[in-house]
Amino acid sequence: MTWSLPNVCLTIGMVAALAVGSARADDAPTRSVVDARGVSVQIPAKPQRVASISYLAADVALAVGVTPVATTYMTAGREPDYLMGLTAGMKKIGQRAKPNLELLAEAKPDLIVAMRRYTQGNAAQFEKIAPYLAYNMELHSESFKEVAELAALLGQPQRGQELNDAFQKRLDDYAAKAPKDKHPRFQIMWAGNTPFTFHTENMAAWIATKLGGENIAGPMVQGGRFGLEMSLESMLEKDPEVIFVYDSGPERPHQANPIWSRLSAVKNGRVHYVGDEWVEPNGPIARELVLREAAHFLYPDRFPAINVKAEAATLIPAAVQK
């Protein structure tokens, strides 16, 4: 994705000046990390001021007891329940697809962790502020590596392994408890006139599939994207029994299409407008809560409803909840 930098008048000199004091001294100990671009990045051996562009780094950091200094947001004014609203205490540096470099520099990070597709086109600008790591943050196959690596970078390698092991065990337990004779057809989508729908390799869709659900979007085409646009006519042909909609605001144009009311999920009251944990489910807190929510929404008679914020409080160390 390409985008024009906010505040075009921002000069490289201003960015460099604002970044002074960001604990990036040439003689400080560093380590080399290869990110999702295949680029080897020198980062501080013990980063203290992490900026999270997209929520993955904030998710991992909070799970290991570290509070980032800055983060982007998904929807302006909304602090995600799955992170207990703790993002309210972090400097906001813009929407995740359009991070503001001036605000980022003001936060004086010593490490920037970002979603690759939103930021790699401006890697040079980010690198002038602080070491910049780009992760895909899209597929279930990447989640375990991302969590383990980021936890280790934050000085908590054992905790990273524990988070991965605990999630795998819970996923296996939930899958074993799911009904074996039911395979509800489901869809995970962004709202829109032609909803963007996610393939099974997406972490949230993969979790629902592991629980026995049948994803109407199916797997990715080799070399293809992690999702596709699916018309409501195509949705009606596949007729999902459960629909998960990423809730990004009050605009829901799909509901105005007369086809919408003909879908089984709509007629049966099984459309669920879900939170930011579903949009960015690769982190250790997000994926745990998606699992618990998906189990209930797919099999409400088998798994209890959950309170996202209360469940998150069991996953985030008390020291960072203050």
N, C-alpha and C positions, 0 to 999 in steps of 0.2 A: 504494500500500500504506500502511495506517495502522499505527502501533505506538506504544505508550506509552513515554515516555522512561524510560531506566534511572535509578535513584536519584531517585525522585520528589521527595525532599527537597531536591534541588539547586535553588537559587534563582538567579534572574538575577543577583543581586548577587554570588554566589559565582563564577559564570561570568565576570562582568566582572572580578572581582578576579584570578582565575587567568589571565585573558587579558592582564593588564597586562604590558607589555614585549614584546608580539608584533610590534613594528616596524610599528605602524599609526598613527603620529603624523599629526595632521591636516595638517601642513605637508610631509609626505613626498610626492615626486612619484608620481603615479598615472596609470593609463590606464584607459579605459572599454572593457569587453568585453561583448558581448551573448551570453548563454548559451542553452542549449536551451529554457529557459522563455520566452525572448524578453525577459528582464530585463537591463537595462544595469547592469553591476557595475563599481564603481571598485576596481581592484586595484593593488598596488604596481607601480611601473615595473620594479623588479627584485626579484621575490619571492625570499626566501632560505630560508624555512621552510615548505615545502609539506606539507600533510596530504592523504593520498589515501584517500578513502572509496570503496572498490572499488579495483581494481588499475590502472586506466588511467593515472592520474597517475604512479604509481610506475613503471609500464612506460615511459612517455614520458621521465620524468625520468632514469631509469637509462640509457636509450638515448642521451641527450644529455649524460651525465656529471654528473648532479646526484643527490644522495641525499636523498629526502624525510625529514622528521623523524618522521612518523607514518603509519601505515596501518591499515586494518581487515584482517581475515583472512577467508578463505573457510571454512576448517575449522580449528578450534582446534588449535594445536600443529603445524600443517603449514606449512612455509615453501616456497613454490612453486619447483620446480626451474627453471622457465623464467625466473625472476628470480634464479637462482643461490643461492637461500636468503638473499639480501641483506636481505630483509625482517626477518630476525632482529635486525638492528641498529637497526630503527626501532621507535618506541614503538607498542605495540598499543592500538588504541582501540575494540576490540570487533569483533563480526561485521559484515559489510558491510551487512546488513539492519537492524542494531540498534546503530549506533555510539553509544558512551558519551560524552556531551557533557562530563562532568567530566574524563575522561581526555584528550579532545581539547583542552580548554582548558589542561590542564597542559602540553601539548606546545608551547604558545605559537606556533601557526602564524601566518604572515602571509598565507597563501592556503589555502583549502580547496577541493579539487576532488572532486566527489561524483557518484555515480550519481543521476540525477534521481528515478526512481520510488521510491527508498528514502528520500529526504531532503527533497524539496520541501515536504512537509507541515509540516516544522519549520524552514523557511528562516529565520524570524525568530530562532530560538535560535542557529542557526549563525552568522548575521550579527553577533550580539553577541560572537562569539569572534574572527572574522576574515572578510574578504571571501570570499563563498561562490559558487562557480561550479558549476552543475549541467549535466551532459551526459547524453545518453541512453545511450550506450555499448552499443547493441543491434544496429544494422544496419550492413551493409557500406557503405552509402551515406554513413554518418556518419564512418567511420574516418579517411579521408584528411583531412577537415576537422579532426577532433579532434586528430590527431597534429600537423598543421601549426600549428594555433592554440596548442596547449600548448607545443610546442617554441619557438615565437616568444615566448610569455609568459615562458619560462625563459631568454630571451636567445639562443636558437639557431635562428633562422628558417631559415638555410641547411641546418642539419643536419636539420630537419624535412622540408624539401623533398627532401633526399637520401634520407631513410628512405622517403618515399612513392615516389620514383622507383625505388629499389632493389627495393622489394616488388613494384611493378607489373611490373618487368622479370623478376623471378624467377617471378612467377605466370605471365606469358606464356611463359616458357621451359619451365616444368613442364607447362603445358597443351599446348604443342607436342609434348612428348615422351610424353605420355600416349597409350595405345592408342586409335585412332580406331574400332575395331570392338568396344569393350567399354564398357558404360555400367552399372556395378554399382549396383543399388538400395541406397541407404543410409538410415540414420536416425540422428539425433543427439538424445539424450534425457537427461532427468533420471531417476534411478531412482524407482520408486514402483509402487503397485498399479495405477495408471492413469498410465503414464509421460507426462511433459510433453515434447512433441516440437517441434522447431524448424523453422520455415518457411525457405525458401531465402534470404530476405533477411537472415537471421542471418549474421554474417561467416563462422563456421566452415562452415555449410552452403553458403554462396555459394562459398567456396574449393573445397569438394568438388565442387560442381556445375561450376565452371570447369574442373576436372580431368576432367570427363566423367561424373561420377557422377549418378545420378538420385535426387533426394530424394523419399522416399515421402510426406512431408508437403506437398510442393508449395509454391507461392507463397502469400504472405499474401492474405487477402481485403481488398479496399479498405476502409480504415478499421479493420481488425481488428488483432489482436495479433500479435506476432512468433512465437508458437507456440500449440500447442493440446494438450489432453489427448487421448491416443490409447489406447484400450483394447487389450489384448493380442489380442482377437478381431479388431480392425481391423488390427493389426500383422500377424496371420497372413494376412489377405486380401491385404495388400500385400507380405508376405514379403520383408523387406530381406535383402540378401546380406551387408551389412556394417553393424554397429551400433556407434556410438560412445556410450558411457555416461559422463556426468559423474560422476566418482568422489568422492562427498562423505562417504564413511565406510563402515563395515562392513555397514550395513543395506541389503539388496538384495531387497526384498519381491517384485519382479517374478520373481525366480528360483524362487519357491515356486509360482507359477502353472504348472500342467501344460502350458499352451499355449507357455510360453517354450521348452521343449525341442523343440518342433516347428518352430521358426523355422529357416530355412536358415542364417542367420548363426550361430546357436547350434550346430547340427549340424555345421557346417564349421569351427568354431573361429575365427570371424571377428567376435567381440564384443570390443571394445577399451575398457577402462576408462581414460579419458583424464584428464589433469591440468588444473590451473586455467587454463592457457592457452586451453583450449577453452571454458571458462565465460566468460572475459572476453577474447575474441580481437581486440578492436579496436585494441589497442596495437601498436606497431611490432615489439616482440620477440615477443609472443604470436602475431600473425598469421603471422610468418615461420615459427615453429615448427609451428603448425597446418598450414601449407602442406606442410612437409617430412614431417610425420607422416601427414597425410591421403594424400599421394601414395604413401607406402609401404603404408599399410593398404589402400588401394584397389587398388594394383597392386604387390604385393610382389615380383613378378618383374622389374619395371621400375625401381623406385626402392628404394634401400637403407634399412634401418632406421637410426634416429638415436638418439644419446644426447642427451636434451633439455638437460641441464645443460652438457654440453660444447659443444653448438651455441650455447647462450645466451652462453657465454664469448666467442664470436666476434662477438657483437652488442652487448655491453656494454663500454664503454671500460675499459681496465685500471685507470685511476685510481680508479674507484669499486668495483672488485672487491676492494680490500684490506680 
